[in-house]
Each structure stands twice: as C-alpha cells, then as structure tokens.
Amino acid sequence: MVTERRHSNRLASKNRDNATDVWAHTPIADAADNLKNDNKDVLQFFTAKMDMILEGISRLGIDSTSGDLSKVAITQYNKNNDIGNTSVSSSYGSDKTVGLVPMTADNESSICEQLFRPVKDIPKPTDLRKALLNEPVVKIPIHQYVFDRLKEDVSVSELESYFCIVENVGNIAPQLTPRVETALLVNNVDIGTESMQQHVLDAFLMGVIGTAQEYLGMDVMIDRNAAEPSMTLPQSRPDYLLLFNGLLVFKGEEKKGGNVRQIALELTDKMADNAVGRTGKLEYLLCYATAGSRVLFECIYEENKMVECADIINLKKVSDRVTMLIILINVVRIAHALYLARRKEV
C-alpha cells in the first residue's frame, strides 16, 4: 500500500498539467483513457477507492453532484437500550437514521462556559436540596432518539427545560452531546468488583466534570484513591477527588454495596479539622457516597457536620439519571463559586 501511494504521488506530479483538466471535466470512471497505458493500474486503484468514497457519501444522504453538504444524516444508536441490560455492545451500532441534521457552527465553548458558570449567590447548606436541582443556564443539546427514550420516564415539559434537540439546533456541541448521551443511556453492570460497577458513575463524572475541566480557566485536577493535604487527614485517601488549583472542592466515597448513608460517614471520617466553615478553606464541601447504583449527595460544613442535600439517586432509573446530570452541573457551579469566594477573602 505504501509503494502504491508513493507511485500515485509521483504520477500526480508528472502529469499535473494534463490531469487537472481531466479531473475537472471527465468522470472518474472514464479518466483512464486519458493517461498512458502503463499508468492505468495506478489509476484503476485510485478509481476504485474513489468509488468507495462516493458510495459512502451516497449512503449518508449527501447529493455528491450538487455538493450540498448543509445537511448530513445522523446514525441512530440502538433505541432498544435496556438500562438494566449488561450487554455493553447493545448501546451502539444501529443502522437506523433519525433524520437530517443541519451542520451548524461549533458553539461548544460558549455553551460550556455558560453551563459551568459559577452561581452568583452561594446557597446555604440547608438550601442545597433546591439549589442542586436548578435548571441549567443553557440547554444541553441531545439527539431526538435520546429525548424520545427519556420521555418514556420523564415528562416532556421537564426534559424541555433541560435539553434542546440536535436535529433542530444542529451539532453545536460535538463533545458535550455524546458524553451526556453516553451517561444517560450507558448500561448497568450489577456484578463484579467495585471498579467494574462504577463505570456508570464514571460516565457521569467524566461527562460533566471531565468536560467542565476544559472550560473553568484554572488548574483542575481529577484523581482517584489519592492522598491530598488541603482538607484530608494524613494516610486517608478519598475514592474520588476534584481539586481547583490544589484545593479539594468535591469528593466521593464509593462501595459496590451496603447502606449508602453508612458509607457516607467515611466522608467526614477522612476530613481534617477546621477544613471547612467560617475559618476554613471553603465555606462547605460538596461530596457524594455510593453503594452500587445508589448515590447520595452530602454537604460537609462547620465543625465537619454533614447534611444530605438530595434524595438517594438510583442510577438504574432513567429519571434519576437525568437528576444526576443536573445535580453534577450545579455541583460544579457551586464549587466554583465557593472557591472564588475564599480566594477573594485571602
């Protein structure tokens, strides 16, 4: 293959003047008659490849003769995606299409900067239950088939307050959209080790926090099972850590089973004294605990007291996955504001 490519490059250089007119005015299939016989084997190879490309373009629904690339058919994932099914491969690969999507400008930076913008007013720990469910500042683009799957379990009015449809607005967030869709539809694994079972949670953490990491304008570090000195006791290692410029702003404790409220107690057990509160490094610290597919969000505040700031989430439920997504977006926004507030005071 390498030899043929080099041969083709030499041929293109040798016949540049002649070939320009040939390709401009003659169909590819007839171009061989305009070149010397000893070069036909190279041209036939090239023609076969071009035919494959044109066939692929035709399958995408693009009119290759008019050159209209304003719309491209989007391939649909397998819609019969059972959240409880352990077959990961069933999440992708359907040959169905969901219509034509206008090719619009990539607005990902603008969308994400708004989505993760710090809140103006930091809520009190007792107000977090409401604050963590606030609607996003900007709607998240998802495909129609994902929206249709979600509306089987969530009201359309609620979904429309969180999401917009890619087929209507265009592919404006080419990285955020698939990450969010993966988190919403990824299959559960109910057996195996703790690490195997946390892949659904990881889809959310990376889909939201991993995306936010690129747009917060500071040194953002995500780590697992690691020591950190800013708020954690020596020899203690939170299972999940999010740090802004070296300061812990969000953490988690994860187990493959058990009582999630009991597991949450480890969140305070590992906290250093006076790390949060009026004289602490943050007013309070947002965190979570998991027991398999169950997730509980907590807030550690003055004197390492802890209060629940959301109902227990079950990631096996589609409706709870939507809630998980919205909570994590607000966690980033509130943690960002908490960090900026303390930095101004220093």
C-alpha positions in Angstrom: 0.0 0.0 0.0 2.8 2.4 0.8 4.5 1.7 -2.6 1.3 2.3 -4.4 0.8 5.7 -2.6 4.3 6.8 -3.5 3.8 5.8 -7.1 0.5 7.7 -7.2 2.2 10.8 -5.8 4.9 10.7 -8.5 2.3 10.2 -11.2 0.3 13.2 -9.9 3.4 15.4 -10.1 4.4 14.1 -13.6 1.0 14.7 -15.1 -0.2 17.7 -13.1 -1.0 19.9 -16.1 -2.8 17.2 -18.0 -4.6 15.7 -15.0 -6.0 19.0 -13.9 -8.2 19.2 -17.0 -9.0 15.5 -16.9 -10.4 15.5 -13.4 -12.2 18.9 -13.9 -14.2 17.8 -17.0 -14.2 14.0 -17.1 -16.0 11.4 -14.8 -13.6 9.4 -12.7 -14.6 6.1 -14.4 -13.5 7.4 -17.8 -10.3 9.1 -16.8 -8.1 6.0 -17.6 -8.4 6.6 -21.3 -6.6 9.9 -20.9 -3.5 8.5 -19.4 -0.7 6.3 -20.7 -1.3 2.6 -20.6 1.5 1.9 -18.2 -0.2 4.1 -15.6 -3.7 2.5 -15.8 -3.1 0.1 -12.9 -2.4 3.0 -10.6 -5.5 4.9 -11.8 -7.7 1.9 -11.5 -6.6 1.5 -7.9 -7.4 5.2 -7.3 -10.7 5.0 -9.1 -11.8 2.0 -7.0 -11.1 3.9 -3.8 -13.0 7.0 -5.1 -15.9 4.8 -6.0 -16.0 3.5 -2.4 -15.9 7.1 -1.1 -18.7 8.2 -3.4 -20.8 5.2 -2.4 -20.3 6.1 1.3 -21.3 9.7 0.7 -24.4 8.5 -1.1 -25.3 6.3 1.9 -25.0 9.4 4.1 -27.8 11.1 2.1 -25.5 13.8 0.6 -26.0 14.8 -3.0 -22.5 14.5 -4.4 -23.4 16.1 -7.7 -24.8 19.2 -6.2 -22.2 19.3 -3.5 -24.8 20.2 -0.9 -23.2 19.5 2.5 -25.6 21.6 4.5 -27.3 18.5 6.0 -25.9 15.1 7.0 -27.8 12.1 8.1 -27.1 11.1 11.7 -26.8 7.4 12.5 -29.0 6.4 15.5 -27.8 4.3 18.4 -29.8 1.2 19.2 -33.0 2.6 20.6 -34.0 -0.6 22.3 -31.5 0.1 25.0 -32.4 -1.6 28.3 -30.7 0.3 31.1 -30.7 -2.9 33.1 -29.1 -5.0 30.3 -25.4 -5.9 30.9 -24.6 -6.1 27.2 -22.5 -3.0 26.7 -22.3 -3.6 22.9 -26.1 -3.1 22.6 -25.7 0.7 23.3 -24.3 1.5 19.8 -24.4 0.4 16.2 -27.9 0.6 14.9 -28.1 1.4 11.1 -31.3 3.5 11.6 -31.2 7.2 11.0 -33.0 9.9 12.8 -33.3 12.5 10.0 -31.1 15.2 8.7 -29.2 17.5 11.0 -28.1 20.9 9.9 -24.4 21.4 10.0 -24.0 24.5 12.2 -21.1 26.3 13.8 -19.4 24.6 16.8 -20.6 26.5 19.8 -19.2 24.2 22.4 -17.0 26.7 24.1 -19.8 29.2 24.5 -22.3 26.5 25.7 -19.9 25.0 28.3 -18.7 28.4 29.6 -22.4 29.3 30.3 -23.3 25.8 31.6 -20.5 25.8 34.2 -20.5 29.5 35.1 -20.3 29.9 38.9 -23.5 30.8 40.7 -23.9 34.4 41.7 -25.2 33.6 45.2 -23.8 30.7 47.1 -26.6 28.7 48.7 -26.6 27.8 52.4 -26.2 24.1 53.2 -29.8 23.9 54.2 -30.9 25.3 50.7 -28.8 22.9 48.7 -31.6 20.5 48.0 -33.3 23.1 45.9 -30.2 24.7 44.5 -28.8 21.4 43.2 -31.9 21.0 41.0 -31.8 24.4 39.4 -32.3 24.3 35.6 -29.1 24.7 33.6 -28.3 28.2 32.4 -28.2 26.9 28.8 -30.0 23.9 27.4 -27.9 20.8 26.6 -28.2 19.5 23.0 -29.1 15.8 22.7 -30.4 13.8 19.7 -34.1 13.2 19.1 -33.9 9.5 19.8 -32.3 10.1 23.2 -35.0 12.6 24.0 -37.7 10.1 23.0 -36.1 7.4 25.2 -36.0 9.8 28.2 -39.6 10.9 27.8 -40.8 7.4 28.5 -39.8 8.0 32.1 -39.6 11.8 32.4 -42.2 14.4 31.4 -41.7 16.3 28.2 -42.0 19.7 30.0 -39.2 18.8 32.4 -37.0 17.5 29.6 -37.6 20.6 27.5 -36.3 22.7 30.5 -33.0 20.9 30.4 -32.4 19.9 26.8 -32.7 21.0 23.2 -32.7 18.7 20.1 -29.7 18.4 17.9 -31.9 17.9 14.8 -33.4 21.3 15.4 -30.3 23.3 16.5 -27.5 21.5 14.8 -24.5 19.7 16.1 -23.4 22.7 18.2 -21.6 20.7 21.0 -19.8 17.8 19.3 -18.1 16.7 22.5 -20.6 17.5 25.2 -23.5 15.9 23.4 -22.1 12.3 23.1 -20.7 12.4 26.6 -24.1 13.4 28.1 -25.9 10.8 25.9 -23.5 8.1 27.0 -24.1 8.9 30.7 -27.9 8.9 30.2 -28.0 5.6 28.3 -25.0 3.5 29.3 -25.8 0.0 30.6 -25.6 -1.1 34.2 -23.3 -3.9 35.5 -24.7 -5.4 38.7 -22.0 -7.9 39.2 -18.2 -7.8 39.6 -15.8 -5.7 41.5 -16.4 -2.1 42.8 -14.3 -0.8 39.9 -16.5 -2.7 37.3 -19.7 -1.4 38.8 -18.6 2.3 38.9 -18.5 2.6 35.1 -22.0 4.2 35.0 -21.0 6.7 37.7 -17.7 7.4 35.8 -19.7 8.2 32.7 -21.5 11.0 34.6 -18.4 12.2 36.4 -16.3 12.4 33.2 -19.3 13.6 31.1 -19.9 16.6 33.3 -16.8 17.3 35.4 -14.4 16.0 32.7 -16.0 18.4 30.3 -16.1 21.3 32.7 -12.4 20.8 33.4 -11.6 22.2 29.9 -13.6 25.4 30.5 -13.1 26.6 34.1 -9.9 28.6 33.4 -7.8 27.2 36.2 -5.8 24.2 37.1 -8.4 21.5 37.6 -7.3 18.0 38.7 -9.4 14.9 38.9 -8.0 11.9 40.8 -9.0 8.7 42.4 -7.9 7.0 45.6 -5.3 9.6 46.2 -3.9 11.4 49.2 -4.3 15.2 49.3 -3.3 17.6 52.0 -5.6 20.5 51.6 -8.6 19.0 53.6 -7.9 15.4 54.2 -6.2 13.6 57.1 -2.8 12.1 56.5 -3.0 8.4 55.3 -6.6 8.9 54.2 -7.5 8.6 50.5 -10.9 9.7 49.2 -12.1 7.5 46.3 -12.8 10.5 44.1 -11.2 13.9 44.2 -11.8 17.2 42.3 -9.2 19.9 43.1 -9.1 23.6 41.9 -5.6 24.9 42.0 -4.7 22.2 44.5 -7.7 22.8 46.8 -10.2 20.0 47.3 -13.7 21.2 46.2 -15.6 17.9 45.7 -15.0 14.3 46.7 -16.7 10.9 46.9 -16.6 7.5 48.7 -17.7 4.5 46.7 -18.6 0.9 47.6 -20.2 -1.8 45.5 -22.9 -2.4 48.0 -24.2 -1.7 51.5 -26.0 1.1 53.3 -25.2 4.3 51.3 -25.9 6.5 54.4 -23.4 4.4 56.4 -20.9 4.7 53.7 -21.3 8.4 53.6 -19.9 8.6 57.2 -16.4 8.0 55.7 -16.7 11.4 54.1 -16.3 13.1 57.4 -14.1 10.5 58.9 -11.3 11.5 56.5 -11.8 15.2 56.9 -9.1 17.3 58.6 -10.3 19.5 61.4 -11.3 23.1 60.6 -11.0 22.5 56.9 -14.5 24.0 56.2 -16.6 26.6 57.8 -16.2 30.3 58.6 -12.4 29.9 59.2 -11.9 27.0 56.8 -10.6 26.9 53.3 -14.1 26.6 51.9 -17.5 27.5 53.4 -18.5 23.9 52.9 -17.5 20.9 50.8 -19.9 19.1 48.4 -19.4 15.3 48.2 -21.2 12.0 47.5 -21.3 8.4 48.6 -22.3 5.4 46.5 -23.5 1.9 47.2 -23.6 0.1 43.9 -26.1 2.1 41.7 -27.3 4.2 44.6 -25.8 7.7 45.0 -26.2 10.1 47.9 -25.0 13.8 47.8 -23.9 15.3 51.1 -22.5 18.6 52.3 -19.8 18.9 55.0 -19.9 22.2 56.8 -19.0 23.9 60.1 -17.1 21.5 62.5 -17.4 18.7 60.0 -21.1 18.4 60.3 -22.8 16.7 57.4 -26.2 17.2 55.9 -27.9 15.4 52.9 -28.5 17.7 50.0 -30.5 15.4 47.7 -32.6 12.3 47.8 -30.9 9.0 47.1 -30.4 8.5 43.4 -30.8 5.1 41.7 -28.8 5.1 38.5 -30.8 2.2 37.2 -33.7 4.6 36.7 -33.7 6.8 33.7 -35.5 9.6 35.6 -32.8 9.5 38.3 -30.1 9.7 35.7 -31.5 13.0 34.4 -31.5 14.2 38.0 -27.9 13.1 38.5 -26.8 15.0 35.4 -28.5 18.3 36.6 -27.1 17.9 40.2 -23.5 17.4 38.9 -23.7 20.5 36.7 -24.9 22.5 39.7 -22.1 20.9 41.9 -19.5 22.3 39.5 -21.2 25.8 39.5 -21.5 25.9 43.3 -18.0 24.5 43.9 -16.6 27.1 41.5 -18.3 29.9 43.4 -17.1 28.6 46.8 -13.5 28.5 45.6 -13.7 32.0 44.1 -15.3 33.4 47.3 -12.5 32.1 49.5 -9.8 33.3 47.1 -11.2 36.8 47.2 -11.0 36.8 51.0 -7.4 35.8 51.1 
